[in-house]
Amino acid sequence: MIEVSGVTKLYGGRAAVDGVTFSVGKGEILGFLGPNGAGKTTTMRILTGFVPPTSGSAKVAGFDVQESPIEVKRRIGYLPEHPPLYREMLVRPFLEFVATIRGVPRRQIREKVARAIERCGLAPVAGRLIGLLSKGFQQRVGLAQAILHEPDVLILDEPTVGLDPSQIREIRQLIKTFAGNHTVILSTHILAEVTMTCDRVLIINDGKIAAEDTLEGLAARGERTRRIALRLARGGDGVEAQIRSIQGVLSVQRDDGKDWGFTVETDGARDLREEIAARAVAAGWGLLELRPITLTLEDIFIRIIRGEAA
């Protein structure tokens, strides 16, 4: 449904996007993840035809964004970081106006608007001024204008920014309902957004693709090493050195705020907990805790950005 090949965008001598290549299948939700300034929004603007690429190509539903920009726009629903709303309009008339400029046939406008209002949970506020709505409902109006022409592709740029936790949860649940009916690119720097809504993750950093995988695949990247939480009742000089001397232990770090707490990093090929426990018992350290530490998506993300995870 979406094919991006070698896309580069230069501003002066700086590459905001540098040779980006990826694809998104029909009905898939792709998490487009990266730190601020990584090139996410520039890529979204190229896909939606807001800015042209300096080189490379991008296609949506088989249409090139430069050669057939109108056809591409017909097949895309776009929610930028700041929703394009007319705050002085009522919700329903606003959506009817958007449907008109989107080219929805006049006889279908009422039906399409009603469908968008239902899907986005806007029925309680359909007759209210947009400018008087909460941030969460304004975001829902932004989503409604993006889906009312039932596009093949939805591009959502930071859809939950500025929302409170309850509103964030509601918007995430709404986005998940789009899977299958729409191909979705969700651009965000919020890691929880990805785990809650996406099938696959693409990480961009400094304008380049740093990783592309499923969530399970990304988790596997962190399994080259293991981390173990170790807490002892007592210790003494040389405790860290003795733990470090166990074959397969890569590092031992003293935990702040715990007298004899450590984080032990080991080779991912072996589970060394039994050997560490045996050493603790033999040395009389008093083993209080020994448990694996599961790497979070945040840990893996940081490793990839730093080039520490292949």
N, C-alpha and C positions, 0 to 999 in steps of 0.2 A: 504493500500500500504506500509506503514511503521509502524512497531510495535516495540516499545522499552519497555522492562519490567525489572524494578529493576536494571538498569545498574549503576555500580559503577566502578570508575577508581581511583586507589591509586598510588601516586608517593611518595615512602617512606612511611611515616605515614600520609600523607596528602591526603584527598579525593578531587580530582579535580572535580569529578562527584560523587554524593552520592545518590544512589537509585532512579535514574530518570526513570519515566514511562510516556509514552505518545504514541499517534498514530496519523497518518496523512492519510486522505482518498484520494482516487484517484482524481486527478485534482485539489486538494486544494492547496492554497498558505498559508503556516504557517509562521508567523513571530516569530522567535526565538530570544527573546529579553532579554537583561541583561547587567549589567555594565561590564566593562573590568575585566577579571579574574574570571568571574562568572561560567565558565565551558562550554560556548557555543562551542568554537573551539574544545575542547576535545571531546564533544559529536559528532560533525561533523566528526571528525577523526575516531571515533569508527564506525559510520554508514558507512563510506567509506572504512573501512578495513585498515586504515593506522596504527591504534593502536588497540590492543585487549582490551576488558573490563576486569577488575579484577574479576567481577561477574556480573550476570544478562545476558540478551539476547537481541539481536536486529535483526529484520528481515526486509528485503526489498523485496517486491513482493513475499513474502512467503519463501524466502531463508535466512537462518541464516548467519550472517556476518562472523562467525567463521567456521561453518561447510561447507559453500559453498561460499567462498570469491570471486572466479572467476565469478560465476553466479551473485553475487551481483554487482560486478564491471561492468558487462555487462549492467546492468540496471540502472546505476547511471552516471549522468554527474556532475562533480565537478568543481567548481570555487573557489579555495582558495583565501585568502585575497590578496596574491601576485600571479597574474596569471602565470602559467607555460609556458612561451613563450621563443622561440629561437629568440632573437632579430636580429640575422644576417640573418634570413630567410625572404623570401617574404611571404606575407599573404596567398595566395592560395596554394603554395607548402607546407607551414607549415601545413595547414588544411588537405591537402592530406596525409601528413606524419602521422598526428594524426589519420586520418581515417584508415590508414593501420594498425597501431599498435592497434587500437581499434577493429580490426577484421572485418571491413566493407568489404564485397565482392568486388573484384577488379572492376567488371563491374558496381558497384553502387557508387564507390568513387566519380566520377565526379559529379553525380547527387546530392549526399548527401552534398558535399562541396558547390555546387552552391546554394542549398537550405539554408544552414547555412549562407552563405554570404548574401543572399537576406534577411533573417529574421533579421539579426543583422546589416543591413545597411552598409555593408562593400564593396559594389561594387566600390565606388570611390577610394578605397585604396587597392584593391585586388592584385595589382601588385607592391606594395611598400614594402620596408623593414620595418619589425615590429619595429625595434629599432628607426626608424625615425618618427613613428606615435605619435600623441598626446596621453596623458594618457587615454583620453576617448575612442579613437579608439583601443588602446591596450586592454582596458577592454572589448570592443566589441569582439575583437579577442579571448579573454579568454572565453567569453560566447559562441562564435561560436564553439570553440573546445569542450565545455561541451555539446552542443546540437546536434552536427553533426551526431552522431550515433542514434539520436532520442530515448534517454533513457526514461524509465518510470518515473524516479525520477531525479530532479535537486537539488543539494545542493550548495547554494551560500553563501559564507562567506564574509561578508562586501563588497558587490559588487560595492559600490560607494565611497569607501574610497579614498581620495586624488583627487577627481574630482571637477571641478568647478560647479557652480549651473546649468548651461545649460547642461553640461554633465550628472549631476545627474538626471535631469529631463528626459533626453533621455533614460538613462538606466532603470529608474523606469517604463517608458512607455513600454519599451521592455519586462521587466520582467512580466508586467501585461498580455502581449499577450501569455505568456506561460501557463496561467491558462486553465484548461480543458484538454490540450494536455499532460501536465506534472504535476506530483505532485512536488511541490516546497517547500523546506525549506530555508527560507531567514534568515540567522543569522546576527544580527546587534545590535548596541547599539544606533542607530539613530532613534528616535521615529517617525519622519516624514516618514521614510522609511516604517514603519509598516502601518500607516494610509493611505498611498498612494497606497499600493500594496497588502496588506494581507487580507485574509478572517477571520483568527483566530490568536490569540496571545498566545504564551507560554512564560512566564517570568521565568527565572532561576536566582538564587542568591545563592552564596556560595555553588555551586554545586547541589542545590536542586530546585525542581519546586516550585516557589512561587505563581504562578497563571496560569490558563489555561482557556481561554474564548474567545468569540467573542469580537470585539471592542465595540459593544453595551453592552455586559455583563460587560466588564470592566468599562464602563462609569457608569453603574448602581451601581457599588461598591462605587462610590464617592457620591452617592445620600443619604447616611446615614446622611450627614450633607450638609447644604447649606451655601454659602458665598454671602454676600451682600456688594456692594460698597455704602458707605454713605458719602455725602459731605454736610457740613453745612456752612451757611454764617457767623455764629458767634456761640460762645459757652460760656463756663465758667466752673468754678469748678463743678465737679460732673457730667459732661456730660456723660463720659464713664460709671460711676456707674449707672446712670439712664437708659442708654440703656441696660446695663447688667442685670438690675432688671426685664426686660421684660421676662415673662415666655417663655422658649424655646431658649433664647439666650445663647450660650455656651461660646463665647469669644468676646472681642472687642479689636481690635488692631489699634493704631494710625498710619496713613500712613505717611511715610517720605516725606517731601517736600510739604505737604498740611496742612495748619493751622488747618482746622477742617475736615479733611478727615479720614475716618475709614473703616476698613474691619471688618464686623460683621459675625461671624460664628454662625449658628443656627441649631437646630434639623431639620433633613431632612423631618420629617413627616409633618411639617407645614410651610406655607409661611407667614413670619412675617413682610413683607414689609408694609402692611396696619397699623399694630400696631406701627411700628417704625415711620412711617410718622405721625400718630396721635400724638405720643409723641413729635416729633419735632415741630409740629404746636402749640401744647398746651404750650410748653416751650418757643416758640418764637425764636427758633434757626435759622430759615430761611433755609428751605430745598432746596438745589440746585441740588442734585443728589441722586437717590435711584434706584439701578439696580442690578440684579443678576449677579454673577460672575460664568461663566461656568467653571467647572474643565476641564483642558486639560489632554491629555494622559500623559503628563509629570508629572502633579500633581498626577494622579492616580498611575503612575509607582513608583514615590518616596514614596507614601503612602504604596504601596505593599512591596517595598524593606525594608521599615522601620517597616513592620508588622502592619501598621495602618489601612489597608483595608482588610477585610476578603474575 
